[in-house]
């Protein structure tokens, strides 16, 4: 996901680039500590580079965790593992499977590092499942002076570190609660969007449920997951079909970029190819979806009871921008993590995307005008325009987090321009 060419770092979507003066690839915690101790000014860390805003941007010290990966310890009996912060989710779930274990839930992109997924409030879907950070049982931080800080449940600072945007220190290792391995049946089918919205509570009975509504059409592609004991494995044909779908989608978006007014026709053609599908396999193989077509994205968590109304209001906004990419709808359980977008309330996350070769700023601003009316909170790894003035009233423990941040990083080593604006420091 990370791209570093001729000294210039670029994130996955190409929305952020930087030319840091110092680039480091630590392989051990000792090396990680040395980098922090010797950093004279802004230090930012990237896992896979999948965040869309400049969360990880640094023009000074830049740390990539791509070589700091793998399991440190596994305790199948206690259903707990410790993993290095740079470990991508696909590598983590492969390692867990060797012990007959699995994450209780995850999203459909498994290229992210575990540190990035936790720190930005990344989530999957399911009314009973929180953001991925709720699965953390312990966090090991390298703080601004290079010292090691181990945080566990019961420490007042622990929930602040679960979702922190990397503003408290550099995550070294993460201890996770895991579950016994399980299998999933995935079903996808096209459904009229109003039928979906009218029957949300029925769909929410599934273990996992989400849908993608395609602009300029009345079609939503609904995906449900259920645990099953059925045998079967996703085969090579599934992977080939996904690649073909990505190639076709890339082509459609390139046409849409050149001929924006063709967007309605292009999406009607796209949804006309949809058909019911089903597959069964280990959870680690069913959750991920191949995403080869790059995009930019904004995503907000809104109160679950308002989700259908938010989606309806977004339809005109999205269609006015001739967007082809679908709007995504996922439920997440509330939590007590101060900076989690789902803190204190059961939430629905609604995401708006734009092809990476098209401008996205005005789309983000117009979508935010809808989210704002429902006290939406931004996903920290997705585009947003919020600053401290906006965020203070949205997060009940905002000031408490700022106190912990000031305690652990008095000089602001881990703050770049983007985080200065977010925290008002």
N, C-alpha and C positions, 0 to 999 in steps of 0.2 A: 504493500500500500504506500509506503514512504518512497519518495523520489528525491534523490540528492545527486544533482548533476552540475559539474563545474562549480562546486561550492554553493549552489543554490538549492535550498530545500523547498519542496512543493508537496502539499497534501493531496489526497486521492482525487478530489474533484477539480483541483487546480485553482481553487478560490483563494488560497493562501500561499505566499512564497516568501522566502527570507534568505539572506546571505549571512549566516552567523559567522562570527570571528573565530569561534572554537567549536569543534564538533567532536563528540566523544561516543564511543561504543563500548561501555563497560561490560565485562563478562562475569565479574564477581562483585559481591557487596563491598569488599575492600576498595575496589577500583571506583565504585559508585561513590563511596564516602570521600575518596581523594578528590574526585571531580567537584563535589559540592564544597569541600573545604577550600579549594583553590579558585573557585569562581568569584571574580571580583564584582560582577554586576549581574544583570538579569540572567537567570538560568531557567530554561524550560525543558520539559521532557516530553517525548512523543513515543507512543507505542506503535500503532499501525498507521497513524496519520489519517484516520477516518473521520475526524471531527471537521466540520465545515467552517466554523468561524476560527479566528486566530488564537485559539486556546493555548496551543503549544508553540506559538511563534516566538522566536528569539533572534535578535540581531547580534547577540553577544554569545553566551554559552548555550549550546544546543546538545541535548543528550538523547540518543536513540537507544531504546531498550531491546532492539531486535536480537542482540546476542545474549541477553540476560533472561533466559527462558528455562522452562522445565520444572518438574515436580521436585520439591525439597523433601517432602515427607508425605506418606499416606497411611491412614489408620482406618482400614475398612470396617473394623468392629465399631469404632466410634463414629464412623461415617464423617470423617473430616480429613482434609488434605491441606498442605501448604505448598504454594506455588510461587515461582519468581514472577515479578510484576510484568515483565515483558512477554510472557507466554501468550500466544494467540489462542483464542477460544477453541479453534479446531484442534490444536495440539493438546490443549488441556483435556478436551472430551475424549480424544484418542487415548491419552494416558489414563484417564479415569476408567475407561472401558476395560483395561487390563486388570483392574481390581474389581470389576463388576459394579462400578459406581457411575453416577451421572449427576450433572447439575439438575436441580428440580425444575428449572425453567431457563430459557434463553431466547434471544431474538433470532432473526433469520439471516443475520450476517455474522459469520464466525471468524472473520479475518481480524477483528479487533483484539487488542491485547486486554488481558484481564484488568490491568491498571487503568487503561483508558475507559473500559466499559463501566467500571465502578465509579471512577472519578467524575464522569459526566452524567451519571444517572441513567445510563442505558438500561433498556427494559425489553422484555418480550411482550406476551399478551396472555390474558387469563384473569378472571375476576378475583381469583384467590392468590395470585402471585404478585409480589412487589417488584420494584426495580431490582436489578441484579445485585446491587450493594446490600440488599437485605440478606443475602446469602453469606455475607462476610462475618466471620467469627473473631478474626484477629487481623491487625494491620501492623506492619513494621515499616516505620518511616525513618528516612534520613533527614534530619532537620537542618536548618540553615547553617549551624556551626559544624556540621559533619557528624554529629552524634546520632546514636541509634535510639529510637523511641518505640517501644512495643506497646500497642494499645489493644485492649480486649474489652468485651462487653462488661459493663460495670464502671469503666473509666468514663468520666464525664466528657472527655475529649473524643472518645471513640466514635459516637454518631456523627460528629463534625467531620471526622476523617473519612467516613464511608463515602460521602460525595463531597469532594472538596475542590474540584477543578485543578488539583495539584498545587493549591495555594498554601498548604500547611507544611509541605515537604515532599521529598521524592519517595514514592512507594517502592520498597525493596521486595517484600514478600507479602502475600495475602493468604490467610487461613480461611478456608471455605467449609461451610456445612454442605454436605452432599447427600445423595440418596442412593438406594440400590438402583442398578440399571433397569430401564423399562423400555417398552416398545410402544410405538405410536401408529395409529391409523390416520392418515391424512386424507381428507376429502376436499376437493375444490369443485365449485359449480357456479355458473352465472345466475344471478338473481336480480330481479328488478329492485332498484335502490330503495324505492318507497316500501316495498315488501320487507326488505331487510330492516329498515328503520322502525317499521311498525311491529316487528317481532324480535326486537333486540333481546328481550328478557329470555326468550326461548333459546336463542343462539348462545346466550351467556351461560347456559347450563352445560355446555361443552367444556372440557378441560381447558382448551385454548380455542379462541375464536378471533378472527380478524377479517376485514374485507378491504378491497381496493375499489373505489368508484372511479370510473373512467369518464373524464369531462366530455361534454357534448353528447353524452349518451345517458340512457336510464339504466345502465348495466353496472352492477357491482360483482366482482369476483370474490366469492365467499370461501374462506378456508377454515376448516375445523379440524381439531386434533383430539383423539381419544386414546387412552391407554388400552392396550390389547395384548392378548397372549398369542395371537395369530402368528404363524411363521411367515417368512418372506423377507426379502432384502431388496432395497432399491437397486435396480440393475444398471448396467452400462447404458442401456437404452434411455433410461431416465436422464442420465448426464448428457447424452448426445442431444436429446430433445431440448434440454435447458439451453445448451449452447446454440442450437438452431434458433430457438425463441429469442435469445439475446441478439443474435446477428440480425434477425428480422426487425427487432425493436430498434436497434441502432439505425437500420436503414430507414425506418418510418420516421424516426426523430430527425434524421438528416433532411428528409423531404420536408418535414414540418418546419424546420428552421428556415429553409429557402422559401417555402410557401405557407406562411402562418395561417392564411385564410382557409387552407385545406385541412386544418386541425379537426373540424367536426367529421368530415368524410373519412379521414385517416383513422380516427378512433372508432367510428362505426365499423370500418373494415376490420380493425383489430378485435373488437368485441364479438364480431360475427364469427370469428374462428374459435371462440371459447366452447368448451364441452365439459361435461362432468368427468372428473378423474379421481383415482384413488390409488394409494400406495401404502405399504406397511413396511416397517423396519425399526431398527434401534433408534432411540430418540436422537442420538448424536448425528445420525444420517438424515433424519426427517426434518429437524428444525432448519438447517441451513438452506438458503436459496442462492443460486449463482447470480451475481450482479455484475455483469461485464459492462453494461452501459452506464457511463458516469453521469451524475446529476448533482445539483445543489438542492438543499432541503431545509425547510423550516418545520419545526414540530412543537406543538404546545400541549400541555396537559390541562384539561378543563374538568370541572366537576362532572362526575359520571352522569348525573341526572340531566345535565344540559347538553350532552354530547350530540343527540339527534338534531337539536335545534342549531347547534354550531355547524354541523355538517350541511344542513339545508342552507344556512346563510352563506357558507363558503362557496356554494355551487356557482352562483353568479360571479363572484369575485374571481374564481379560478378560470372560468370560461372566458371572462373578459380579457384574459392574457393569452388566449389561444394555447393553453397548456395541453400537452398530450399525456404527460405522466399522470398516473392515477393518484387520488387522495387516499391515504391509508388511515385506518381506524382500528385502534387497539385499546383494550381495557387493562388497567393496572390497579392493584390493591393499594390502599393508602398505607403510609408508614409513619415513623416518628424520626426520620433522618432530617435534620434542619434544612439542608440544601437540596433535598430530593424534590423534584417537581410534584411528587405525589404526597408530600408531607401533610399529614392531618386530614386527608380526604381521599376516598376512592375516586379514581380519575380515569378519563379516557384520553389517550394521546391521538391527536389528529395531525397528520403530516402532509405537507404540500411540497411537491417536487418540480424542478425544471431541468430540462436537458442542459448538460454542463456547457454547451456552446452557445447558450442563449442567456441574455441578461436575467437576473433573478431578483435584483434589489427591490424593484417596484412591486413584484409579486409578494415578496416577504412583507413589505410595508402594508399592503392592502389586506393580506391574510391576518396580520397582527391587529388590524383595526377591528376584525371580527373577534379574535381571541380575547382582546382587551375587554370587550363588553361582558365577557364571562369569567373575568379574573383568571385568564389563562397564564400558565407559567411556562417559560421556554425550556425545552430540552437543551442542556448546556453544550451538547456537541453538535447542535444544529444552528443554522443562521437565525439571528434575532438582533434587535436594535436596542435592547433594554440596558439601562444603566442603573446605578444605585438608587437614583431618585424614583425609578419605577418599581424596583424590586423590594425595597424595604417593607412596603405595605403588603406584599404578596406572600412573604415568608415570616411566620410568627416568631421564629428564632433567629432572624437575620442578624440582629445586633449581637446575639450570643456567639454566632459564628465569627463575626468580626473580632470579637474579644479573643477568641482562641487563635485566630490567625495572627493577631498582633503579638500574642504571647509567644508563639512559635517562630515567627519570622518578623522581628521588629524592624529590620532594615528593608523589607520588601524584596528580598533576593528572588522570590518565586513569582513576582508580579511583572507581567508585561503590560503594554499599553491597554490591551483588551481587558485584562483583569483589573487594572487601575480604574477603568470606567465602571466595571461591574460592581466593584466593592467601594468605590468612592474614596479610595485611599490617595 
